[in-house]
């Protein structure tokens, strides 16, 4: 890749995040107002101090007016964008690069999605699922991602029962974390056996192997790094922002085996290059990843370099990615506990990194950080196995020496 990155040139100085859930009595406008209000308050500024806005939403608005109208913005630039399930992260990437370029002093990235009263039973989309008999693989998301599980088991010599235990533990772990998060949609621990014996949705995936459907909004305010301490005594510095779109040929490629997302590998490697990371398992203190389905999180552990190939299932079973493990993954509960309002999810992940790196996460789910391990990673994936987009960010609480 030819990206030069913007390590330590931009800082996040304010963030806001609504609760995620079934907000039947609240509109997208209401959610935006709440997330933006919390963000500007945390940065100690007003909405008038923000020079430009990037709004991420898939189906809750079609222009910048989606944000300018509820906020009563006075003739400010507002860009509405969409990049599948990485939409919220894409809003942040654009805002950060705008500030790094010198075009603006203060920018906001905000994401929102209303799914529960959209009239659809799952994620909003532009096409209805087909029979899955063409190269586009237009089958439902659970069916598509369910293909990861048997492929992983076959490649690495696990029985179906063993693999089921692994993905069950991933769901259990994320629900344990979500039970400790007042902003999560699902705030109860779920016993392992209940997860394992839940009704099947597709393939090996039961109800608890699938992320939920929810409404939510989150926002971030970014400034130049040299200005960060004017706004907060605990800024979070951007180390890397990597985004790639793949060639979408996996479903046509006989060599593609459904045990990896090449786009994730590419975006992770580029993010680590930008951030100067050589050993992600040892250098990253926490990770928020796109656990749309439990086998997705399993495969991501290897694609992101947290586990060796064929070893992630052992790391999951040993508790390496638990809150008290060597690398906590989804300490806020992930998509599993929050649901997935498309435009907001990426910024919700960053909100958790913001809380953890500032020492503001609730004590019962605080991740251990140190001078040697003060980095957080967020990851968004849009699309499905064989054809997707992938975003990886790395942020930290300290400037690089």
Rosetta blueprint (number, residue, H / E / L):
1 X L
2 X L
3 X L
4 X L
5 X L
6 X L
7 X L
8 X L
9 X L
10 X E
11 X E
12 X E
13 X E
14 X E
15 X E
16 X E
17 X E
18 X L
19 X L
20 X L
21 X E
22 X L
23 X L
24 X L
25 X L
26 X L
27 X L
28 X H
29 X H
30 X H
31 X H
32 X H
33 X H
34 X H
35 X H
36 X H
37 X H
38 X H
39 X H
40 X H
41 X H
42 X H
43 X H
44 X L
45 X L
46 X L
47 X H
48 X H
49 X H
50 X L
51 X L
52 X E
53 X E
54 X E
55 X E
56 X E
57 X L
58 X L
59 X L
60 X L
61 X L
62 X L
63 X L
64 X L
65 X H
66 X H
67 X H
68 X H
69 X H
70 X H
71 X H
72 X L
73 X L
74 X L
75 X L
76 X L
77 X E
78 X E
79 X E
80 X E
81 X E
82 X L
83 X L
84 X H
85 X H
86 X H
87 X H
88 X H
89 X H
90 X H
91 X H
92 X H
93 X H
94 X H
95 X H
96 X H
97 X H
98 X H
99 X H
100 X H
101 X L
102 X L
103 X L
104 X L
105 X L
106 X E
107 X E
108 X E
109 X E
110 X E
111 X E
112 X E
113 X E
114 X L
115 X L
116 X L
117 X L
118 X L
119 X L
120 X L
121 X L
122 X L
123 X L
124 X L
125 X L
126 X L
127 X L
128 X L
129 X L
130 X L
131 X L
132 X L
133 X L
134 X L
135 X L
136 X L
137 X L
138 X L
139 X L
140 X L
141 X H
142 X H
143 X H
144 X H
145 X H
146 X H
147 X H
148 X H
149 X H
150 X H
151 X H
152 X H
153 X H
154 X H
155 X H
156 X H
157 X L
158 X L
159 X L
160 X H
161 X H
162 X H
163 X H
164 X H
165 X H
166 X H
167 X H
168 X H
169 X H
170 X H
171 X H
172 X H
173 X H
174 X H
175 X H
176 X H
177 X H
178 X H
179 X L
180 X L
181 X L
182 X L
183 X L
184 X L
185 X L
186 X L
187 X L
188 X L
189 X L
190 X L
191 X L
192 X H
193 X H
194 X H
195 X H
196 X H
197 X L
198 X L
199 X L
200 X E
201 X E
202 X E
203 X L
204 X L
205 X E
206 X E
207 X H
208 X H
209 X H
210 X E
211 X L
212 X L
213 X L
214 X L
215 X E
216 X E
217 X E
218 X E
219 X E
220 X E
221 X E
222 X E
223 X E
224 X E
225 X H
226 X H
227 X H
228 X H
229 X H
230 X H
231 X L
232 X L
233 X L
234 X L
235 X L
236 X E
237 X E
238 X E
239 X E
240 X E
241 X E
242 X E
243 X E
244 X E
245 X E
246 X L
247 X L
248 X L
249 X L
250 X H
251 X H
252 X H
253 X L
254 X L
255 X L
256 X L
257 X L
258 X L
259 X L
260 X L
261 X L
262 X H
263 X H
264 X H
265 X H
266 X H
267 X H
268 X H
269 X H
270 X H
271 X H
272 X H
273 X H
274 X H
275 X H
276 X L
277 X L
278 X L
279 X L
280 X H
281 X H
282 X H
283 X H
284 X E
285 X E
286 X E
287 X E
288 X E
289 X L
290 X L
291 X L
292 X L
293 X E
294 X H
295 X H
296 X H
297 X H
298 X H
299 X H
300 X H
301 X H
302 X H
303 X H
304 X L
305 X L
306 X L
307 X L
308 X L
309 X L
310 X L
311 X L
312 X H
313 X H
314 X H
315 X H
316 X H
317 X H
318 X H
319 X L
320 X L
321 X L
322 X L
323 X L
324 X L
325 X L
326 X L
327 X L
328 X E
329 X E
330 X L
331 X L
332 X L
333 X L
334 X H
335 X H
336 X H
337 X H
338 X H
339 X L
340 X L
341 X L
342 X H
343 X H
344 X H
345 X H
346 X H
347 X H
348 X H
349 X H
350 X H
351 X H
352 X H
353 X H
354 X H
355 X H
356 X H
357 X H
358 X L
359 X L
360 X L
361 X L
362 X L
363 X H
364 X H
365 X H
366 X L
367 X L
368 X L
369 X L
370 X L
371 X L
372 X L
373 X L
374 X L
375 X E
376 X E
377 X E
378 X E
379 X E
380 X E
381 X E
382 X E
383 X E
384 X E
385 X L
386 X L
387 X E
388 X E
389 X E
390 X E
391 X E
392 X E
393 X E
394 X E
395 X E
396 X E
397 X L
398 X L
399 X L
400 X L
401 X L
